[in-house]
Amino acid sequence: MMIRLKTCYATALIYVIALTAASIHQAQAQLVVQVKMSKESYLINESVNATIYITNNAGRQLVLRNENGRPWLDFNITSSGRGIPRVQPASHGPVVIASGKTVAREVSLSASYALGSMGSFVCQAYVNMPGQGRTGFISNRARFNVAGGRVLWSQRIGVPEAPDEIRQYELVTFSGNRGGIELFAHVTSANRGQEIATIPLGKIITFRKPTGALDGVNNLHTLYQVGPDLFGHSCITPGGKRLSTTYYKRGKSSNLRLMKFANGEVRVAGGIPYDPVAEAEQRRKVRGVSERPPFVYK
């Protein structure tokens, strides 16, 4: 009798395992979810962005949307095995996926989760199918790091429209990723200890140290080297918004610098304005030797 009970138990267990495997196979056949981080490492307080790829294998068009308070897209972020709390609810708009197609949705994780401290993190995405069921699909485990940078220049300023407010500008370099050094403009409220913005300015080379200057309304102007003969000039407001970025090539003197005029305006001196988009377009118009029309010699 005992042997028969063990046999029945083993058969039931195999049946449950088979059902579980079948349900997993069915789930994998309906939706495939993948997460890809925009890069491996992020400067602390930089926007941490991920792209979610969803492939529809359900055999019909799907409309993913929030239903009855349940979001169609959710995340689980951990660090050293501990869950990272959500600090701001995220509202992901509906997405339509045709049968057999893949869609991509870019998401700022730092806008909803407490990622303002240094460490190593793991992110997984969950996508819920429409309808009354609780069928969900989990993505791969995407890893990323949050680390500190190096402050090269800083300046405290007053805010013209807010006399009691003190802001601090910083130019920060970050070398946490392969392929170069990144430059950021960091804006904080010095008297309230509040983060305002961390603005990526792109990759630089360090033959010349980035410099900063203030114009008449306390906007930050920064000049930085992005190539052997190419420099970038960006303007940042006390509110943490980038007003502009322009590029310059070396002039005859080769001494590019920020110059402040009597009216408070800051300009780049010693450089020649350069438009990389226009130059790329000009290159496309130049025909190569392989495009030469055939000639007939008589």
VENTAKA-V782716 format. One record per residue. N is the residue number from 1. PSI is psi in whole degrees, 0 to 359 (* if undefined). Layout:
n=(N N)
psi=(PSI PSI)
//
This chain:
n=(1 2 3 4 5 6 7 8 9 10 11 12 13 14 15 16 17 18 19 20 21 22 23 24 25 26 27 28 29 30 31 32 33 34 35 36 37 38 39 40 41 42 43 44 45 46 47 48 49 50 51 52 53 54 55 56 57 58 59 60 61 62 63 64 65 66 67 68 69 70 71 72 73 74 75 76 77 78 79 80 81 82 83 84 85 86 87 88 89 90 91 92 93 94 95 96 97 98 99 100 101 102 103 104 105 106 107 108 109 110 111 112 113 114 115 116 117 118 119 120 121 122 123 124 125 126 127 128 129 130 131 132 133 134 135 136 137 138 139 140 141 142 143 144 145 146 147 148 149 150 151 152 153 154 155 156 157 158 159 160 161 162 163 164 165 166 167 168 169 170 171 172 173 174 175 176 177 178 179 180 181 182 183 184 185 186 187 188 189 190 191 192 193 194 195 196 197 198 199 200 201 202 203 204 205 206 207 208 209 210 211 212 213 214 215 216 217 218 219 220 221 222 223 224 225 226 227 228 229 230 231 232 233 234 235 236 237 238 239 240 241 242 243 244 245 246 247 248 249 250 251 252 253 254 255 256 257 258 259 260 261 262 263 264 265 266 267 268 269 270 271 272 273 274 275 276 277 278 279 280 281 282 283 284 285 286 287 288 289 290 291 292 293 294 295 296 297 298)
psi=(317 319 319 320 318 321 317 320 318 320 317 321 317 323 318 317 320 318 319 315 321 319 321 316 319 319 316 332 340 307 140 123 130 143 134 123 151 335 174 321 147 145 142 133 2 154 123 112 143 153 129 123 127 121 128 109 21 349 7 163 140 141 111 123 163 137 125 44 358 118 145 339 128 166 154 114 130 158 121 37 356 139 142 124 151 129 346 126 140 140 103 120 162 155 139 127 117 156 129 3 163 134 157 139 121 136 139 107 325 344 341 341 153 86 25 24 155 147 181 139 155 132 135 143 148 131 125 134 151 156 183 339 171 32 124 160 131 147 184 170 113 127 145 163 151 125 171 168 193 122 122 335 142 154 131 144 162 161 117 320 358 86 332 0 137 124 156 128 143 142 120 133 150 127 32 350 153 146 10 176 134 147 138 148 124 127 128 161 109 324 343 355 36 138 134 305 149 109 117 131 357 181 145 168 154 29 325 133 134 143 157 154 153 138 190 341 21 29 147 128 131 139 128 154 125 351 173 323 22 135 149 147 115 149 126 136 162 338 0 25 139 118 323 158 124 163 151 145 161 141 198 322 340 12 79 141 159 131 129 132 170 332 5 354 144 129 166 125 147 10 165 124 140 135 102 329 315 322 321 321 322 321 322 333 340 122 143 172 326 342 2 132 150 146 149 116 135 *)
//
